[in-house]
Amino acid sequence: MKSFLLVAADFVKTGGMDRANYALADYLARQSVEVHLVAHRVDSQLQNYPNVFWHRVPKIAKSYFLGEFLLNAAGQFWAKRITAQGGRVLVNGGNCRWSDVNWVHYVHAAYQPNTQASFVQRLKCALTHPIYCQAEKRNLKNARIIIANSHRTVSDLIRYKLATPAKICPVYYGSDSSKFYAAGVEEVKFLRQKLNLPLNRSIVIFIGALGDRRKGFDVLFQAWQQLCQDPTWDSDLIVVGQGAELPRWRQRVRDQQLSDRIQFLGFRSDVPDLLRASDCLIAPTRYEAYGLGVHEALCCGIPAIVTATAGVAERYTQGLTDLLLTDANNVSHLIDKLYHWRSHQNYYQQILHTQVIPQLHRETWDHMAKQIVDAVETPTSSTVQTQYSMR
């Protein structure tokens, strides 16, 4: 492989698809491949490689949606040149119209966003969603190989007639065991003091964007209201994330006099510390192609209550299945799961340390990147079908 062009909005370590794209770029750079990145942002560590070339794309009015038009144009411009040199091109979903490798992190056709923010935000969702779906359908139809981040994503691609099984290769995200690991008692105490969290109460953490209702914080908020009426419920909730609905949620917490039980932290760069300092993660998501935050919580030895339809739920062993939500909209169901977790903490700690953490720590970001490169270099139907069937 002479060179590789990757097209994505950001190649940074903050999480989700950005972290995955960063990991692939970093792996390729260390294989002495000439790596070209068409993006708005690129982490400084990637920029320091002599064989990495960043083709910067401005983000119009700080909008990812508007920026995608330039990302598409710049991606096609460089894709023609890299392909002519015998290189390969990987795009993300509908972000660039090029028919080589397409890495799908999210299927727009599978979820219609719903926001209760301002009229402008609701109008934005209504206008942008069909455009994203159209670009997604166009790009995936012409892709030679499609990398999917879970079997849930594979199923959605087939269900919505976006791709045939023979094209699709499922590859799970990796993780960094040097940052996401289980902390001992003394480290947890130190982290809680450092983060100004209570030492004598359980900490439940929610991580997710608050721009719409996809992550299910509205259901968690209703559940927490009811739980806090129980004098025996001694857990506090910390919320990591930002978005258009954040001011409204902060106001509702004040109105319900729950400021001492729910703390909004906004965007944080110290998520590994926050996870290790917590006791449980809640992710009642209505749609999740994968769910890297849940994956990283499990790596930290933190039980995670997540919707059963999320891609990351495929990683749950038999001992963890009672933490899966069968109905993301059912408040009572979430309350039951939280009580169940609270009374079985030691059991879940044992399951995580014996069954889950060792497996997830073996599947590093490099392991993920190598799987993708192998799929690109050997794109035969039999290879893709074999990987698809291994679940």
VOPAGU-2260 file (C-alpha; in pm, 1 decimal, decimal comma):
REM VOPAGU-2260
SITE   aa  ch    i         X         Y         Z
SITE  MET   A    0       0,0       0,0       0,0
SITE  LYS   A    1     166,2     321,4    -117,0
SITE  SER   A    2     -60,5     577,3      43,4
SITE  PHE   A    3    -391,2     613,3     222,0
SITE  LEU   A    4    -636,4     903,1     226,8
SITE  LEU   A    5    -875,8     932,1     520,6
SITE  VAL   A    6   -1169,0    1175,5     509,5
SITE  ALA   A    7   -1331,4    1264,9     843,3
SITE  ALA   A    8   -1437,3    1578,2    1027,6
SITE  ASP   A    9   -1189,7    1532,4    1314,0
SITE  PHE   A   10    -892,4    1313,0    1398,8
SITE  VAL   A   11    -877,8    1375,2    1773,5
SITE  LYS   A   12    -887,7    1170,6    2095,2
SITE  THR   A   13   -1206,9    1310,0    2247,4
SITE  GLY   A   14   -1418,0     999,5    2183,3
SITE  GLY   A   15   -1657,4     820,9    1951,1
SITE  MET   A   16   -1583,7     817,0    1580,1
SITE  ASP   A   17   -1320,5    1091,1    1620,3
SITE  ARG   A   18   -1116,1     861,5    1846,0
SITE  ALA   A   19   -1159,5     569,5    1608,3
SITE  ASN   A   20   -1049,1     773,7    1306,3
SITE  TYR   A   21    -750,9     901,0    1503,8
SITE  ALA   A   22    -654,0     543,5    1591,9
SITE  LEU   A   23    -662,3     429,9    1229,3
SITE  ALA   A   24    -455,7     728,7    1113,5
SITE  ASP   A   25    -201,8     675,3    1391,9
SITE  TYR   A   26    -167,5     304,7    1311,3
SITE  LEU   A   27    -114,0     371,6     940,0
SITE  ALA   A   28     143,5     640,8    1016,6
SITE  ARG   A   29     343,3     392,5    1225,4
SITE  GLN   A   30     341,7     144,0     936,8
SITE  SER   A   31     540,2     398,3     730,7
SITE  VAL   A   32     243,9     449,5     498,0
SITE  GLU   A   33     200,2     794,8     344,6
SITE  VAL   A   34    -115,5     915,9     519,3
SITE  HIS   A   35    -327,5    1204,0     388,7
SITE  LEU   A   36    -598,9    1348,9     614,3
SITE  VAL   A   37    -881,6    1567,5     486,6
SITE  ALA   A   38   -1033,6    1713,8     803,3
SITE  HIS   A   39   -1130,7    2015,8    1010,3
SITE  ARG   A   40    -913,9    1913,7    1307,6
SITE  VAL   A   41    -612,5    1687,2    1346,7
SITE  ASP   A   42    -443,1    1608,2    1678,3
SITE  SER   A   43     -92,2    1750,4    1713,3
SITE  GLN   A   44      54,9    1403,1    1764,2
SITE  LEU   A   45     -57,4    1303,5    1415,9
SITE  GLN   A   46      74,8    1626,3    1269,9
SITE  ASN   A   47     420,4    1542,9    1405,8
SITE  TYR   A   48     458,9    1235,2    1184,8
SITE  PRO   A   49     671,9    1319,7     878,4
SITE  ASN   A   50     455,7    1090,6     660,7
SITE  VAL   A   51     120,9    1247,1     761,6
SITE  PHE   A   52     -15,3    1527,9     545,5
SITE  TRP   A   53    -310,8    1730,4     669,0
SITE  HIS   A   54    -529,1    1896,1     406,3
SITE  ARG   A   55    -712,8    2137,8     629,6
SITE  VAL   A   56   -1079,3    2209,6     559,8
SITE  PRO   A   57   -1239,1    2515,8     724,7
SITE  LYS   A   58   -1556,9    2463,4     924,9
SITE  ILE   A   59   -1811,8    2718,7     804,1
SITE  ALA   A   60   -1972,3    2915,4    1088,1
SITE  LYS   A   61   -1847,4    2646,3    1331,3
SITE  SER   A   62   -2104,1    2410,1    1179,1
SITE  TYR   A   63   -2020,9    2047,5    1098,8
SITE  PHE   A   64   -2320,8    2034,3     868,2
SITE  LEU   A   65   -2204,3    2330,5     658,9
SITE  GLY   A   66   -1845,1    2211,5     679,4
SITE  GLU   A   67   -1935,9    1879,7     515,8
SITE  PHE   A   68   -1987,5    2048,3     179,1
SITE  LEU   A   69   -1623,9    2163,0     179,8
SITE  LEU   A   70   -1512,7    1830,8     327,7
SITE  ASN   A   71   -1679,3    1649,5      37,4
SITE  ALA   A   72   -1518,5    1876,9    -224,4
SITE  ALA   A   73   -1171,3    1859,0     -70,9
SITE  GLY   A   74   -1204,1    1484,5     -19,2
SITE  GLN   A   75   -1287,2    1424,3    -384,9
SITE  PHE   A   76   -1003,9    1652,8    -496,4
SITE  TRP   A   77    -742,1    1458,3    -302,6
SITE  ALA   A   78    -905,0    1119,6    -361,7
SITE  LYS   A   79    -848,3    1155,3    -736,2
SITE  ARG   A   80    -479,6    1220,5    -679,7
SITE  ILE   A   81    -424,1     947,4    -422,6
SITE  THR   A   82    -610,7     691,2    -633,6
SITE  ALA   A   83    -406,2     784,8    -940,9
SITE  GLN   A   84     -93,2     707,5    -736,8
SITE  GLY   A   85    -224,0     362,3    -645,9
SITE  GLY   A   86    -339,4     460,3    -296,7
SITE  ARG   A   87    -662,9     380,5    -114,2
SITE  VAL   A   88    -935,3     613,6       7,0
SITE  LEU   A   89   -1150,8     571,0     319,2
SITE  VAL   A   90   -1447,2     800,8     383,6
SITE  ASN   A   91   -1698,9     808,7     669,0
SITE  GLY   A   92   -2063,2     747,5     582,1
SITE  GLY   A   93   -2197,6    1027,7     366,7
SITE  ASN   A   94   -1916,5    1278,1     423,7
SITE  CYS   A   95   -1742,4    1235,3      86,5
SITE  ARG   A   96   -1864,8    1102,3    -245,2
SITE  TRP   A   97   -1599,8     845,4    -328,0
SITE  SER   A   98   -1644,7     477,9    -411,1
SITE  ASP   A   99   -1368,1     291,4    -232,4
SITE  VAL   A  100   -1379,2     213,0     143,3
SITE  ASN   A  101   -1657,5     351,5     361,4
SITE  TRP   A  102   -1644,4     331,6     741,9
SITE  VAL   A  103   -1992,7     354,9     893,3
SITE  HIS   A  104   -2008,7     478,7    1252,8
SITE  TYR   A  105   -2376,4     584,1    1248,6
SITE  VAL   A  106   -2671,4     501,4    1023,2
SITE  HIS   A  107   -2882,1     813,3     972,2
SITE  ALA   A  108   -3164,9     612,6     816,7
SITE  ALA   A  109   -3201,6     418,7    1143,3
SITE  TYR   A  110   -3290,7     714,6    1365,9
SITE  GLN   A  111   -3492,3    1034,9    1331,5
SITE  PRO   A  112   -3351,7    1296,1    1575,5
SITE  ASN   A  113   -3592,7    1457,1    1819,7
SITE  THR   A  114   -3504,1    1771,7    2009,5
SITE  GLN   A  115   -3700,2    1986,1    2254,4
SITE  ALA   A  116   -3460,2    2278,3    2226,9
SITE  SER   A  117   -3531,3    2604,4    2043,2
SITE  PHE   A  118   -3737,1    2636,3    1725,6
SITE  VAL   A  119   -3414,0    2694,3    1534,1
SITE  GLN   A  120   -3269,9    2365,4    1662,7
SITE  ARG   A  121   -3587,9    2175,0    1576,7
SITE  LEU   A  122   -3587,8    2326,8    1228,5
SITE  LYS   A  123   -3221,3    2235,9    1185,1
SITE  CYS   A  124   -3292,5    1870,3    1270,5
SITE  ALA   A  125   -3586,4    1859,6    1030,3
SITE  LEU   A  126   -3383,4    2005,8     744,1
SITE  THR   A  127   -3049,8    1830,1     789,7
SITE  HIS   A  128   -3168,0    1474,6     855,3
SITE  PRO   A  129   -3300,3    1409,5     500,2
SITE  ILE   A  130   -2977,5    1553,1     354,6
SITE  TYR   A  131   -2764,3    1323,9     570,0
SITE  CYS   A  132   -2980,1    1024,1     470,6
SITE  GLN   A  133   -2951,5    1107,2     100,7
SITE  ALA   A  134   -2572,2    1143,9     114,4
SITE  GLU   A  135   -2543,4     824,0     314,9
SITE  LYS   A  136   -2751,1     626,3      62,9
SITE  ARG   A  137   -2557,5     766,7    -234,1
SITE  ASN   A  138   -2213,8     695,9     -89,8
SITE  LEU   A  139   -2283,7     350,1      46,5
SITE  LYS   A  140   -2443,7     234,1    -276,6
SITE  ASN   A  141   -2115,3     291,5    -461,8
SITE  ALA   A  142   -1871,5     176,9    -191,4
SITE  ARG   A  143   -1653,5    -122,5    -268,4
SITE  ILE   A  144   -1602,0    -218,3      97,2
SITE  ILE   A  145   -1802,3    -107,3     400,2
SITE  ILE   A  146   -1657,5    -124,7     751,5
SITE  ALA   A  147   -1933,2    -137,1    1016,1
SITE  ASN   A  148   -1865,6     -71,2    1385,6
SITE  SER   A  149   -2108,0    -340,8    1510,3
SITE  HIS   A  150   -2346,8    -611,9    1399,1
SITE  ARG   A  151   -2625,4    -369,1    1487,5
SITE  THR   A  152   -2484,1    -140,5    1218,3
SITE  VAL   A  153   -2457,1    -431,1     975,6
SITE  SER   A  154   -2824,4    -513,5    1034,4
SITE  ASP   A  155   -2930,1    -151,7     983,0
SITE  LEU   A  156   -2734,2    -123,9     659,0
SITE  ILE   A  157   -2911,2    -432,1     525,2
SITE  ARG   A  158   -3253,0    -343,3     668,3
SITE  TYR   A  159   -3257,8       0,5     506,2
SITE  LYS   A  160   -3119,0    -139,6     179,5
SITE  LEU   A  161   -2799,6      64,3     202,7
SITE  ALA   A  162   -2565,4    -228,1     137,5
SITE  THR   A  163   -2555,4    -600,4      69,4
SITE  PRO   A  164   -2396,5    -839,2     322,8
SITE  ALA   A  165   -2114,3    -930,8      84,2
SITE  LYS   A  166   -1978,5    -574,3     100,9
SITE  ILE   A  167   -1981,7    -537,7     478,1
SITE  CYS   A  168   -1705,2    -617,8     725,5
SITE  PRO   A  169   -1791,3    -563,7    1095,3
SITE  VAL   A  170   -1501,9    -436,2    1308,7
SITE  TYR   A  171   -1553,8    -333,4    1672,0
SITE  TYR   A  172   -1384,5     -28,4    1818,9
SITE  GLY   A  173   -1074,2     -75,9    2028,8
SITE  SER   A  174    -965,5      86,9    2353,9
SITE  ASP   A  175    -658,9     216,5    2535,9
SITE  SER   A  176    -586,2       9,5    2846,7
SITE  SER   A  177    -330,6     265,6    2968,0
SITE  LYS   A  178    -613,8     516,2    3019,1
SITE  PHE   A  179    -919,8     298,3    3073,3
SITE  TYR   A  180    -847,3      48,1    3349,6
SITE  ALA   A  181    -998,7     -48,9    3683,3
SITE  ALA   A  182    -874,9     162,4    3974,5
SITE  GLY   A  183    -797,3      33,5    4321,9
SITE  VAL   A  184    -960,9     165,9    4638,7
SITE  GLU   A  185    -689,5     422,8    4710,5
SITE  GLU   A  186    -688,1     557,4    4354,9
SITE  VAL   A  187   -1067,0     594,1    4361,4
SITE  LYS   A  188   -1038,4     792,5    4685,1
SITE  PHE   A  189    -767,0    1011,8    4535,3
SITE  LEU   A  190    -969,2    1074,3    4217,1
SITE  ARG   A  191   -1282,1    1167,3    4407,4
SITE  GLN   A  192   -1091,3    1419,2    4615,7
SITE  LYS   A  193    -929,3    1557,7    4300,6
SITE  LEU   A  194   -1264,7    1580,8    4118,2
SITE  ASN   A  195   -1452,3    1714,9    4420,7
SITE  LEU   A  196   -1687,3    1415,4    4435,7
SITE  PRO   A  197   -1831,0    1271,3    4760,3
SITE  LEU   A  198   -1637,1     989,3    4922,1
SITE  ASN   A  199   -1928,5     826,3    5102,4
SITE  ARG   A  200   -2188,9     802,2    4824,7
SITE  SER   A  201   -2220,9     600,1    4506,6
SITE  ILE   A  202   -2155,5     792,7    4186,3
SITE  VAL   A  203   -2357,5     722,4    3872,3
SITE  ILE   A  204   -2231,6     880,6    3551,3
SITE  PHE   A  205   -2404,4     972,0    3224,3
SITE  ILE   A  206   -2189,4    1061,4    2922,9
SITE  GLY   A  207   -2350,5    1193,7    2606,7
SITE  ALA   A  208   -2451,4    1488,6    2394,5
SITE  LEU   A  209   -2754,4    1684,2    2514,0
SITE  GLY   A  210   -2845,8    1832,7    2177,1
SITE  ASP   A  211   -3143,8    1601,5    2127,6
SITE  ARG   A  212   -3314,8    1307,5    2299,7
SITE  ARG   A  213   -3119,0    1023,9    2136,9
SITE  LYS   A  214   -2901,5     950,8    2440,3
SITE  GLY   A  215   -3209,5     920,7    2661,8
SITE  PHE   A  216   -3120,6    1170,9    2933,1
SITE  ASP   A  217   -3488,6    1269,1    2957,7
SITE  VAL   A  218   -3573,1     914,2    3070,7
SITE  LEU   A  219   -3282,0     911,0    3316,7
SITE  PHE   A  220   -3391,4    1246,1    3459,6
SITE  GLN   A  221   -3743,1    1117,3    3526,2
SITE  ALA   A  222   -3602,5     802,3    3684,6
SITE  TRP   A  223   -3366,6    1004,8    3904,4
SITE  GLN   A  224   -3651,7    1226,7    4022,1
SITE  GLN   A  225   -3835,7     921,6    4149,8
SITE  LEU   A  226   -3526,7     756,5    4296,6
SITE  CYS   A  227   -3441,1    1067,1    4497,0
SITE  GLN   A  228   -3778,2    1042,2    4671,4
SITE  ASP   A  229   -3654,5     717,7    4825,7
SITE  PRO   A  230   -3451,8     804,7    5140,7
SITE  THR   A  231   -3246,4     484,4    5098,0
SITE  TRP   A  232   -3122,9     588,4    4751,7
SITE  ASP   A  233   -2774,4     719,2    4830,3
SITE  SER   A  234   -2633,4     772,0    4480,1
SITE  ASP   A  235   -2553,1    1098,4    4305,2
SITE  LEU   A  236   -2561,5    1156,5    3929,6
SITE  ILE   A  237   -2293,1    1338,1    3731,9
SITE  VAL   A  238   -2363,2    1435,4    3370,6
SITE  VAL   A  239   -2081,8    1478,7    3117,5
SITE  GLY   A  240   -2173,0    1641,5    2787,8
SITE  GLN   A  241   -2306,4    1954,8    2630,8
SITE  GLY   A  242   -2561,5    2054,7    2369,4
SITE  ALA   A  243   -2857,2    2277,0    2291,4
SITE  GLU   A  244   -3078,1    2124,7    2563,0
SITE  LEU   A  245   -2824,7    2160,5    2846,0
SITE  PRO   A  246   -2955,4    2500,6    2972,9
SITE  ARG   A  247   -3308,2    2358,2    2993,7
SITE  TRP   A  248   -3194,8    2056,3    3190,9
SITE  ARG   A  249   -2998,1    2271,9    3431,1
SITE  GLN   A  250   -3307,7    2482,1    3490,4
SITE  ARG   A  251   -3525,5    2174,2    3546,9
SITE  VAL   A  252   -3278,0    2043,2    3803,6
SITE  ARG   A  253   -3296,5    2374,9    3987,9
SITE  ASP   A  254   -3676,2    2381,2    3965,0
SITE  GLN   A  255   -3699,8    2029,1    4108,4
SITE  GLN   A  256   -3448,9    2113,8    4382,5
SITE  LEU   A  257   -3216,7    1834,3    4272,2
SITE  SER   A  258   -2897,0    2038,3    4246,3
SITE  ASP   A  259   -2740,0    1835,8    4527,6
SITE  ARG   A  260   -2819,7    1506,2    4349,4
SITE  ILE   A  261   -2746,8    1590,2    3982,8
SITE  GLN   A  262   -2431,2    1772,4    3875,3
SITE  PHE   A  263   -2371,8    1889,6    3516,6
SITE  LEU   A  264   -2004,1    1894,7    3424,5
SITE  GLY   A  265   -2032,3    1997,6    3058,0
SITE  PHE   A  266   -1753,1    1894,4    2821,5
SITE  ARG   A  267   -1465,5    1722,7    2998,1
SITE  SER   A  268   -1125,6    1603,9    2881,1
SITE  ASP   A  269   -1072,2    1389,2    3192,8
SITE  VAL   A  270   -1335,1    1123,2    3117,1
SITE  PRO   A  271   -1101,5     831,9    3212,0
SITE  ASP   A  272   -1061,9     979,8    3562,1
SITE  LEU   A  273   -1435,3    1039,8    3593,5
SITE  LEU   A  274   -1512,8     682,3    3493,3
SITE  ARG   A  275   -1263,7     532,3    3737,8
SITE  ALA   A  276   -1408,6     750,4    4013,9
SITE  SER   A  277   -1765,5     634,8    3940,4
SITE  ASP   A  278   -1960,5     322,8    4033,1
SITE  CYS   A  279   -2197,9     282,0    3738,2
SITE  LEU   A  280   -2260,9     430,6    3393,2
SITE  ILE   A  281   -2612,5     481,5    3255,7
SITE  ALA   A  282   -2681,5     490,1    2879,0
SITE  PRO   A  283   -3056,2     458,1    2806,9
SITE  THR   A  284   -2995,1     545,7    2443,3
SITE  ARG   A  285   -3270,4     528,6    2184,3
SITE  TYR   A  286   -3020,0     459,4    1907,4
SITE  GLU   A  287   -2653,4     372,3    1932,1
SITE  ALA   A  288   -2456,7     218,5    1647,4
SITE  TYR   A  289   -2190,7     119,6    1899,5
SITE  GLY   A  290   -2133,1     313,8    2223,6
SITE  LEU   A  291   -1765,8     377,0    2296,3
SITE  GLY   A  292   -1843,3     538,9    2632,8
SITE  VAL   A  293   -2001,7     214,4    2755,9
SITE  HIS   A  294   -1706,9      14,1    2619,6
SITE  GLU   A  295   -1461,9     236,1    2807,7
SITE  ALA   A  296   -1665,9     216,0    3128,5
SITE  LEU   A  297   -1648,8    -164,2    3116,4
SITE  CYS   A  298   -1271,2    -138,7    3066,4
SITE  CYS   A  299   -1259,9      67,0    3386,8
SITE  GLY   A  300   -1448,1    -202,4    3577,7
SITE  ILE   A  301   -1764,5       9,3    3587,1
SITE  PRO   A  302   -2095,3    -173,6    3528,5
SITE  ALA   A  303   -2297,6      -2,1    3255,9
SITE  ILE   A  304   -2673,6      -7,9    3212,5
SITE  VAL   A  305   -2733,4      30,6    2839,3
SITE  THR   A  306   -3013,4     -29,5    2593,2
SITE  ALA   A  307   -3007,3    -383,9    2454,3
SITE  THR   A  308   -3024,3    -259,2    2094,2
SITE  ALA   A  309   -2699,8     -60,5    2122,6
SITE  GLY   A  310   -2411,9    -209,8    1926,7
SITE  VAL   A  311   -2192,2    -229,8    2236,3
SITE  ALA   A  312   -2447,3    -461,8    2400,3
SITE  GLU   A  313   -2309,8    -731,6    2169,7
SITE  ARG   A  314   -1997,3    -729,9    2386,7
SITE  TYR   A  315   -2192,8    -819,7    2702,6
SITE  THR   A  316   -2127,6   -1166,6    2840,6
SITE  GLN   A  317   -2408,9   -1375,9    2987,3
SITE  GLY   A  318   -2332,7   -1247,0    3335,4
SITE  LEU   A  319   -2402,1    -886,6    3233,8
SITE  THR   A  320   -2728,4    -928,3    3042,7
SITE  ASP   A  321   -2944,8    -822,9    3338,6
SITE  LEU   A  322   -2798,6    -472,3    3295,0
SITE  LEU   A  323   -2952,4    -438,9    2946,4
SITE  LEU   A  324   -3262,9    -223,8    2897,4
SITE  THR   A  325   -3525,1    -375,8    2670,9
SITE  ASP   A  326   -3721,7     -49,0    2644,2
SITE  ALA   A  327   -3529,1     279,1    2630,2
SITE  ASN   A  328   -3846,8     481,5    2694,3
SITE  ASN   A  329   -3962,7     294,6    3005,3
SITE  VAL   A  330   -3877,9     493,0    3319,0
SITE  SER   A  331   -3990,2     218,1    3558,9
SITE  HIS   A  332   -3772,9     -33,8    3376,4
SITE  LEU   A  333   -3467,4     190,1    3419,3
SITE  ILE   A  334   -3544,6     237,7    3790,2
SITE  ASP   A  335   -3563,0    -140,2    3835,9
SITE  LYS   A  336   -3225,9    -181,4    3664,4
SITE  LEU   A  337   -3067,9      81,8    3888,8
SITE  TYR   A  338   -3199,3     -87,1    4205,1
SITE  HIS   A  339   -3079,2    -421,1    4069,8
SITE  TRP   A  340   -2730,2    -284,1    4004,8
SITE  ARG   A  341   -2717,0    -122,6    4350,2
SITE  SER   A  342   -2789,3    -452,5    4523,0
SITE  HIS   A  343   -2550,2    -659,3    4306,8
SITE  GLN   A  344   -2240,5    -438,7    4285,5
SITE  ASN   A  345   -1995,4    -702,3    4405,8
SITE  TYR   A  346   -2130,7    -959,1    4160,2
SITE  TYR   A  347   -2085,5    -726,1    3862,9
SITE  GLN   A  348   -1738,4    -627,5    3973,1
SITE  GLN   A  349   -1638,8    -995,4    3970,1
SITE  ILE   A  350   -1791,3   -1054,7    3624,1
SITE  LEU   A  351   -1613,8    -751,0    3479,0
SITE  HIS   A  352   -1273,7    -843,0    3618,1
SITE  THR   A  353   -1287,8   -1210,7    3521,8
SITE  GLN   A  354   -1478,5   -1209,6    3191,6
SITE  VAL   A  355   -1495,3    -867,2    3032,6
SITE  ILE   A  356   -1188,5    -653,6    3105,9
SITE  PRO   A  357    -929,5    -910,4    2987,4
SITE  GLN   A  358   -1106,7    -952,3    2653,7
SITE  LEU   A  359   -1160,6    -579,9    2589,4
SITE  HIS   A  360    -804,1    -493,1    2684,3
SITE  ARG   A  361    -675,3    -742,4    2428,7
SITE  GLU   A  362    -871,4    -564,5    2156,3
SITE  THR   A  363    -665,4    -249,1    2130,8
SITE  TRP   A  364    -700,0      36,6    1883,5
SITE  ASP   A  365    -414,7    -118,0    1684,8
SITE  HIS   A  366    -606,5    -446,7    1675,2
SITE  MET   A  367    -905,0    -261,0    1528,8
SITE  ALA   A  368    -692,4     -72,6    1276,1
SITE  LYS   A  369    -518,8    -389,7    1158,0
SITE  GLN   A  370    -856,3    -555,5    1098,6
SITE  ILE   A  371    -961,6    -263,2     881,7
SITE  VAL   A  372    -637,9    -264,8     683,5
SITE  ASP   A  373    -664,9    -641,7     634,6
SITE  ALA   A  374   -1020,2    -602,1     505,6
SITE  VAL   A  375    -909,3    -330,3     263,6
SITE  GLU   A  376    -617,9    -533,1     132,5
SITE  THR   A  377    -816,6    -858,9      93,3
SITE  PRO   A  378   -1167,0    -743,2      -7,3
SITE  THR   A  379   -1298,3   -1080,3    -121,6
SITE  SER   A  380   -1658,9   -1182,4     -66,0
SITE  SER   A  381   -1556,3   -1496,1     122,7
SITE  THR   A  382   -1337,9   -1296,3     365,1
SITE  VAL   A  383   -1607,9   -1039,0     432,5
SITE  GLN   A  384   -1878,0   -1301,5     474,0
SITE  THR   A  385   -1664,5   -1501,1     716,0
SITE  GLN   A  386   -1604,5   -1196,5     935,3
SITE  TYR   A  387   -1972,4   -1108,0     918,9
SITE  SER   A  388   -2072,5   -1449,7    1046,2
SITE  MET   A  389   -1829,9   -1446,1    1342,6
SITE  ARG   A  390   -2041,0   -1316,1    1625,7
